[in-house]
Amino acid sequence: MNKYCCLFIVSAAMSLGAACSKTAPEVPVPVPETAVGHCGTGTVCIRLEGGTATKVTHPSAESEKQCHRWTFWLFDQDGDSVVYGNGQAGEEIRRTVLTGTYTAVALVNGPAGLDPVSVKKIDDIRLRVADLADNAPSELLMYGETRLTLEKDLTVEAAIQVKRLVAKVGVKKISVAFENPYLAAKTTVLEAVYLTNVYRSARLGSDFSEEELSPSRSAWYNAMGWHLSGENSPACDLLLGETGLDAVLTPSAPHTDEHYFYAFPNPVPQERDTHQDDWSVRCTRMVLQVAVGGKVFYYQIAVPQMERNKVYLAEEVVLKNLGSQDPELEIPGSVDVVFSVFGADWDEDYSITENS
């Protein structure tokens, strides 16, 4: 005899510890009349878990963990969609499904135009391509999935961890300490900080292997320099850089505004990086654009094998000598970089927790 159970889905409020209070309209799911009396229940809760926000010039830690909307799918062992639900923070969604083993998938802050009905198979969502512009500093794409088994009249306890598709790259302090007195006497101005060689797209369920990277220059944002690959979208400008800073640097007055940027993973290792003039697949870089005595120079910080939901944070960047006149050409000894975090897990992970 077929056995059924009820799946009860809850999205927690965006603030920590807030209770779920609203109930979204239920979408009817056909269930045989003879099975209704055999239902059990299970509960799934999205919780936003993170640390304390810090003051930054780009988005705060609080904004990076906001859940504006989320979509939940349950796929059976054949990969077919069984039920789905759309939710806002604080909403509850109730569904009735057959008992059995499923893959639960959650997408947070997905594209507004995504119709969950169009997802018929699990690969429809795993292989769906997102553009970097589908993210925003306060609305970052997150994805996760897990296997679970629902049994008659029992409550399942499991967890789905949803992680950001992007990595976070930042710098907290930029100092100048020119060793040459002639250079030290010149006015030094930080004009911009930005990322180059950023991959444009990613599959939601991707493992971000190097084989997935297209060698076409058009598949990358800021290939070999700011906007040199063509105009970015305004949304991507917010993710990839800050220009027009005009911050004067002196040995006694470093630039202490913090800057954070967001990019899809780039698995290219350091040994395969290149600084050649002709375009080729290469590492993502954080570039400092600095005017020394009115002439522009570039200081590059490579981020090899960048992974999703990881943080790459330079505690301090110290300018020691003139940089290069090409955003891709590295001048050894021109800059010292002190990383406080390089490839650590993003602490403000969220989880979807299923419990009684």
RODO-2510 file (C-alpha; in nm, 4 decimals, decimal comma):
residues 356
     n   res          X          Y          Z
     1     m     0,0000     0,0000     0,0000
     2     n     0,1278     0,3502    -0,0813
     3     k     0,2266     0,5511     0,2237
     4     y     0,2178     0,9309     0,2462
     5     c     0,3437     1,1914     0,4871
     6     c     0,3143     1,5674     0,5211
     7     l     0,6211     1,7865     0,4652
     8     f     0,6055     2,1131     0,6596
     9     i     0,8424     2,3840     0,5297
    10     v     0,9276     2,6966     0,7279
    11     s     1,1416     3,0000     0,6415
    12     a     1,2737     3,1817     0,9467
    13     a     1,2753     3,5580     0,9782
    14     m     1,5905     3,7326     0,8635
    15     s     1,7044     3,8387     1,2092
    16     l     1,8679     3,5793     1,4319
    17     g     1,6323     3,3918     1,6573
    18     a     1,3156     3,5392     1,5081
    19     a     1,0141     3,3119     1,4914
    20     c     0,8254     3,2048     1,1799
    21     s     0,4817     3,3609     1,1852
    22     k     0,3266     3,4029     0,8400
    23     t     0,1708     3,1251     0,6358
    24     a     0,1894     3,1421     0,2585
    25     p    -0,1140     3,0303     0,0559
    26     e    -0,0965     2,6559     0,0079
    27     v    -0,0659     2,5244    -0,3454
    28     p    -0,2810     2,2106    -0,3709
    29     v    -0,0844     1,8920    -0,4417
    30     p    -0,2949     1,5926    -0,5608
    31     v    -0,3015     1,3171    -0,2990
    32     p    -0,5151     0,9984    -0,3229
    33     e    -0,8118     1,0120    -0,0843
    34     t    -0,7240     0,6743     0,0680
    35     a    -0,3813     0,8002     0,1763
    36     v    -0,4772     1,1155     0,3650
    37     g    -0,5271     0,9386     0,6955
    38     h    -0,1750     0,7953     0,6883
    39     c     0,0117     1,1289     0,6898
    40     g     0,3075     1,2053     0,9174
    41     t     0,4835     1,5388     0,9500
    42     g     0,8316     1,6818     0,8969
    43     t     0,9581     2,0363     0,9453
    44     v     1,2166     2,2348     0,7478
    45     c     1,3385     2,5731     0,8754
    46     i     1,5638     2,8272     0,6998
    47     r     1,7727     3,0102     0,9584
    48     l     2,0152     3,2951     0,8921
    49     e     2,3208     3,2358     1,1057
    50     g     2,6099     3,4805     1,1126
    51     g     2,8455     3,6970     1,3066
    52     t     2,8303     4,0584     1,4104
    53     a     2,8161     4,3172     1,1327
    54     t     3,1142     4,5478     1,0890
    55     k     3,1288     4,8961     0,9383
    56     v     3,2528     4,8820     0,5784
    57     t     3,2271     5,1040     0,2739
    58     h     3,0785     4,8218     0,0667
    59     p     2,7953     4,6053     0,2095
    60     s     2,7915     4,4983     0,5718
    61     a     2,8038     4,1451     0,7044
    62     e     2,4340     4,1804     0,7810
    63     s     2,3446     4,2605     0,4212
    64     e     2,5506     3,9668     0,2922
    65     k     2,3267     3,7187     0,4731
    66     q     1,9856     3,8569     0,3824
    67     c     1,7214     3,6196     0,2521
    68     h     1,4796     3,8096     0,0287
    69     r     1,3136     3,5051    -0,1254
    70     w     1,3731     3,1343    -0,1435
    71     t     1,2476     2,8370    -0,3396
    72     f     1,2335     2,4777    -0,2206
    73     w     1,2007     2,1624    -0,4355
    74     l     1,1731     1,7987    -0,3393
    75     f     1,2912     1,5475    -0,6021
    76     d     1,2270     1,1741    -0,5912
    77     q     1,4856     0,9042    -0,6619
    78     d     1,4216     0,9355    -1,0358
    79     g     1,5095     1,3073    -1,0173
    80     d     1,1499     1,4176    -1,0793
    81     s     1,0092     1,7225    -0,8997
    82     v     0,7442     1,6169    -0,6466
    83     v     0,6629     1,9413    -0,4659
    84     y     0,7996     2,2929    -0,4552
    85     g     0,7382     2,6149    -0,2693
    86     n     0,8230     2,9842    -0,2911
    87     g     0,8712     3,1770     0,0283
    88     q     0,9709     3,5081     0,1768
    89     a     1,1541     3,5421     0,5065
    90     g     0,9194     3,4447     0,7884
    91     e     0,6735     3,2429     0,5776
    92     e     0,5592     2,8840     0,6255
    93     i     0,4739     2,6412     0,3446
    94     r     0,2943     2,3084     0,3961
    95     r     0,2981     2,0215     0,1493
    96     t     0,1799     1,6564     0,1485
    97     v     0,4034     1,3990    -0,0225
    98     l     0,4643     1,0257    -0,0472
    99     t     0,7017     0,8750     0,2050
   100     g     1,0356     0,7763     0,0591
   101     t     1,3865     0,9012    -0,0127
   102     y     1,4233     1,2453    -0,1697
   103     t     1,6742     1,5093    -0,2619
   104     a     1,5798     1,8442    -0,1130
   105     v     1,7071     2,1529    -0,2982
   106     a     1,6941     2,5128    -0,1821
   107     l     1,7733     2,8292    -0,3772
   108     v     1,7947     3,1579    -0,1868
   109     n     1,7692     3,4959    -0,3628
   110     g     1,7212     3,3246    -0,6976
   111     p     1,6395     3,5223    -1,0125
   112     a     1,3006     3,6916    -0,9712
   113     g     1,1792     3,5474    -1,3018
   114     l     1,2472     3,1857    -1,2074
   115     d     0,9225     2,9851    -1,2277
   116     p     0,9541     2,6815    -0,9983
   117     v     0,6937     2,4986    -1,2079
   118     s     0,9399     2,4975    -1,4982
   119     v     1,1796     2,2805    -1,2943
   120     k     1,0685     1,9275    -1,3795
   121     k     1,3939     1,7390    -1,3182
   122     i     1,6698     1,7957    -1,0652
   123     d     1,9185     1,8772    -1,3423
   124     d     1,6878     2,1622    -1,4511
   125     i     1,7999     2,3470    -1,1385
   126     r     2,1492     2,2006    -1,0917
   127     l     2,2506     2,2965    -1,4456
   128     r     2,0708     2,6299    -1,4531
   129     v     2,3184     2,9054    -1,5421
   130     a     2,3315     3,2212    -1,3325
   131     d     2,5111     3,5388    -1,4371
   132     l     2,7176     3,7273    -1,1841
   133     a     2,4706     4,0135    -1,2362
   134     d     2,2014     3,7928    -1,0762
   135     n     2,3746     3,8740    -0,7460
   136     a     2,3739     4,1991    -0,5524
   137     p     2,5811     4,2921    -0,2458
   138     s     2,2716     4,2546    -0,0282
   139     e     2,1094     3,9771    -0,2338
   140     l     2,3622     3,7022    -0,2926
   141     l     2,2625     3,3764    -0,4630
   142     m     2,2784     3,0725    -0,2346
   143     y     2,2203     2,7079    -0,3192
   144     g     2,2213     2,3795    -0,1340
   145     e     2,0843     2,0256    -0,1433
   146     t     2,0716     1,7159     0,0714
   147     r     1,9208     1,3666     0,0783
   148     l     1,6464     1,2824     0,3260
   149     t     1,4012     0,9992     0,3937
   150     l     1,0423     1,0609     0,4987
   151     e     0,8685     0,7776     0,6848
   152     k     0,5061     0,7313     0,7797
   153     d     0,4060     0,9202     1,0956
   154     l     0,7688     1,0124     1,1746
   155     t     0,9388     1,3506     1,1856
   156     v     1,2620     1,3734     0,9890
   157     e     1,5548     1,5649     1,1331
   158     a     1,8080     1,6756     0,8708
   159     a     1,9846     1,9885     0,7491
   160     i     2,0398     2,1545     0,4128
   161     q     2,3320     2,3934     0,4090
   162     v     2,2871     2,6671     0,1524
   163     k     2,6067     2,8425     0,0497
   164     r     2,6786     3,1469    -0,1592
   165     l     2,7866     3,0858    -0,5153
   166     v     3,0330     3,3748    -0,4960
   167     a     3,3593     3,4210    -0,3099
   168     k     3,4363     3,7369    -0,1141
   169     v     3,7603     3,9291    -0,1768
   170     g     3,8557     4,2336     0,0253
   171     v     4,1150     4,4668     0,1672
   172     k     4,1027     4,6407     0,5043
   173     k     4,3970     4,8805     0,4895
   174     i     4,6151     5,0319     0,2155
   175     s     4,9423     5,1975     0,3163
   176     v     5,2322     5,3628     0,1386
   177     a     5,5962     5,3172     0,2415
   178     f     5,8060     5,4020    -0,0634
   179     e     6,1705     5,3135    -0,0083
   180     n     6,2868     5,5702    -0,2630
   181     p     6,2887     5,9247    -0,1138
   182     y     6,2133     6,0680    -0,4589
   183     l     5,8910     5,8674    -0,4762
   184     a     5,8067     5,9343    -0,1129
   185     a     5,8015     6,3064    -0,1888
   186     k     5,5374     6,2679    -0,4589
   187     t     5,1620     6,2865    -0,3983
   188     t     5,0138     5,9371    -0,3972
   189     v     4,6417     5,8951    -0,4609
   190     l     4,4389     5,5730    -0,4476
   191     e     4,1974     5,6025    -0,7402
   192     a     4,0247     5,2645    -0,7487
   193     v     4,0174     4,9075    -0,6204
   194     y     3,8612     4,6339    -0,8335
   195     l     3,8656     4,2728    -0,9453
   196     t     3,9812     4,1568    -1,2880
   197     n     3,9444     3,8271    -1,4745
   198     v     3,6119     3,7337    -1,3180
   199     y     3,4059     3,4553    -1,4724
   200     r     3,0640     3,5781    -1,5847
   201     s     2,8460     3,2735    -1,5152
   202     a     2,8077     2,9624    -1,3034
   203     r     2,5763     2,6647    -1,2818
   204     l     2,3821     2,6586    -0,9566
   205     g     2,4901     2,3026    -0,8776
   206     s     2,8410     2,3387    -1,0179
   207     d     3,1574     2,2081    -0,8575
   208     f     3,3423     2,4857    -1,0448
   209     s     3,6051     2,2728    -1,2079
   210     e     3,8608     2,4302    -1,4396
   211     e     3,7090     2,2386    -1,7321
   212     e     3,3923     2,4500    -1,7007
   213     l     3,5752     2,7745    -1,7781
   214     s     3,5300     2,9058    -2,1294
   215     p     3,8504     3,0354    -2,2915
   216     s     3,6503     3,3047    -2,4727
   217     r     3,7324     3,6527    -2,3472
   218     s     3,3638     3,7455    -2,3713
   219     a     3,2887     3,4880    -2,0977
   220     w     3,4766     3,7010    -1,8431
   221     y     3,4119     4,0324    -1,6710
   222     n     3,7032     4,2767    -1,6548
   223     a     3,9306     4,0562    -1,8629
   224     m     4,2815     4,1977    -1,8156
   225     g     4,1574     4,5270    -1,6717
   226     w     3,8640     4,7382    -1,5583
   227     h     3,6003     4,7290    -1,8339
   228     l     3,8602     4,6326    -2,0939
   229     s     3,6384     4,3376    -2,1909
   230     g     3,3445     4,5700    -2,2569
   231     e     3,1073     4,7589    -2,0331
   232     n     2,9968     4,5761    -1,7207
   233     s     2,6357     4,5949    -1,6137
   234     p     2,5686     4,8446    -1,3307
   235     a     2,4929     4,5474    -1,1048
   236     c     2,8341     4,3979    -1,1725
   237     d     3,0092     4,7281    -1,1108
   238     l     2,8781     4,7156    -0,7535
   239     l     3,0128     4,3629    -0,7116
   240     l     3,3487     4,4063    -0,8820
   241     g     3,4975     4,7393    -0,7857
   242     e     3,4980     5,0894    -0,6464
   243     t     3,6290     5,3760    -0,8570
   244     g     3,6608     5,7496    -0,7977
   245     l     3,8072     5,7019    -0,4504
   246     d     4,0612     5,9886    -0,4750
   247     a     4,2120     5,8937    -0,1388
   248     v     4,5486     6,0572    -0,0662
   249     l     4,7981     5,8140     0,0899
   250     t     5,0815     5,9190     0,3183
   251     p     5,2987     5,7123     0,5553
   252     s     5,1129     5,8609     0,8500
   253     a     4,7658     5,8464     0,6932
   254     p     4,6855     5,5106     0,5308
   255     h     4,3523     5,4363     0,3656
   256     t     4,1474     5,2466     0,6234
   257     d     3,8094     5,2201     0,4518
   258     e     3,7366     4,8534     0,3942
   259     h     3,6479     4,7312     0,0442
   260     y     3,4762     4,4031    -0,0365
   261     f     3,3974     4,2491    -0,3739
   262     y     3,2247     3,9360    -0,4991
   263     a     3,3125     3,6963    -0,7798
   264     f     3,2236     3,3509    -0,9020
   265     p     3,4902     3,0885    -0,8246
   266     n     3,7938     3,0673    -1,0482
   267     p     3,9839     2,7374    -1,0017
   268     v     4,2921     2,8378    -1,2067
   269     p     4,5997     2,7553    -0,9926
   270     q     4,8970     2,9867    -0,9434
   271     e     5,1242     2,7737    -1,1631
   272     r     4,8875     2,8120    -1,4584
   273     d     4,8458     3,1870    -1,4176
   274     t     4,9761     3,4088    -1,6937
   275     h     5,0633     3,7749    -1,7381
   276     q     5,0881     3,7586    -2,1167
   277     d     4,9530     4,0372    -2,3345
   278     d     4,7262     3,8003    -2,5287
   279     w     4,4110     3,6923    -2,3468
   280     s     4,4030     3,3475    -2,1916
   281     v     4,2284     3,1922    -1,8918
   282     r     4,4010     3,3183    -1,5775
   283     c     4,3621     3,3920    -1,2052
   284     t     4,1230     3,6479    -1,0681
   285     r     4,3092     3,9505    -0,9276
   286     m     4,2372     4,2387    -0,6950
   287     v     4,3947     4,5471    -0,8514
   288     l     4,4825     4,8764    -0,6845
   289     q     4,4908     5,1704    -0,9249
   290     v     4,7179     5,4387    -0,7814
   291     a     4,8400     5,7725    -0,9155
   292     v     5,1965     5,8621    -0,8100
   293     g     5,2909     6,2162    -0,9017
   294     g     4,9933     6,2230    -1,1405
   295     k     5,0943     5,9056    -1,3267
   296     v     4,8815     5,5903    -1,2920
   297     f     5,0315     5,2617    -1,1729
   298     y     4,8730     4,9254    -1,0922
   299     y     4,9336     4,6856    -0,8039
   300     q     4,8016     4,3306    -0,8477
   301     i     4,7066     4,0721    -0,5869
   302     a     4,6336     3,7306    -0,7406
   303     v     4,3698     3,5035    -0,5877
   304     p     4,4474     3,1560    -0,7283
   305     q     4,2033     2,8655    -0,6999
   306     m     3,9266     3,0863    -0,5648
   307     e     3,6356     2,8818    -0,4261
   308     r     3,2675     2,9556    -0,3636
   309     n     3,1617     3,0753    -0,0185
   310     k     3,5231     3,1438     0,0812
   311     v     3,6819     3,4676     0,2018
   312     y     4,0101     3,6160     0,0785
   313     l     4,0895     3,9170     0,2947
   314     a     4,4035     4,1288     0,2802
   315     e     4,4577     4,2780     0,6247
   316     e     4,7003     4,5332     0,4798
   317     v     4,8501     4,6159     0,1421
   318     v     5,1702     4,8222     0,1574
   319     l     5,2985     5,0019    -0,1535
   320     k     5,6793     4,9735    -0,1524
   321     n     5,7764     5,0848    -0,5026
   322     l     5,6207     5,1863    -0,8316
   323     g     5,3718     4,9376    -0,9695
   324     s     5,3263     4,8465    -1,3335
   325     q     5,1554     5,0440    -1,6070
   326     d     4,9516     4,7389    -1,7048
   327     p     4,6821     4,5908    -1,4739
   328     e     4,8063     4,2425    -1,5648
   329     l     5,1814     4,2957    -1,5375
   330     e     5,3187     4,2216    -1,1924
   331     i     5,6284     4,4055    -1,0684
   332     p     5,8009     4,1903    -0,8019
   333     g     5,8757     4,3817    -0,4842
   334     s     5,6367     4,6677    -0,5591
   335     v     5,3862     4,5707    -0,2925
   336     d     5,3680     4,3732     0,0318
   337     v     5,0426     4,1960     0,1131
   338     v     4,9457     4,0634     0,4545
   339     f     4,6524     3,8228     0,4304
   340     s     4,4533     3,7679     0,7490
   341     v     4,2216     3,5231     0,5722
   342     f     4,2925     3,3295     0,2543
   343     g     4,0347     3,0719     0,1527
   344     a     3,8601     3,0361     0,4882
   345     d     3,4945     2,9398     0,5051
   346     w     3,2555     3,2328     0,5031
   347     d     3,1492     3,2333     0,8681
   348     e     2,8006     3,3697     0,8104
   349     d     2,6719     3,0481     0,6503
   350     y     2,3000     2,9866     0,6536
   351     s     2,1330     2,6523     0,6990
   352     i     1,7935     2,5039     0,6312
   353     t     1,7228     2,2840     0,9284
   354     e     1,4628     2,0116     0,9407
   355     n     1,3473     1,9172     1,2869
   356     s     1,0410     1,8478     1,4961
***
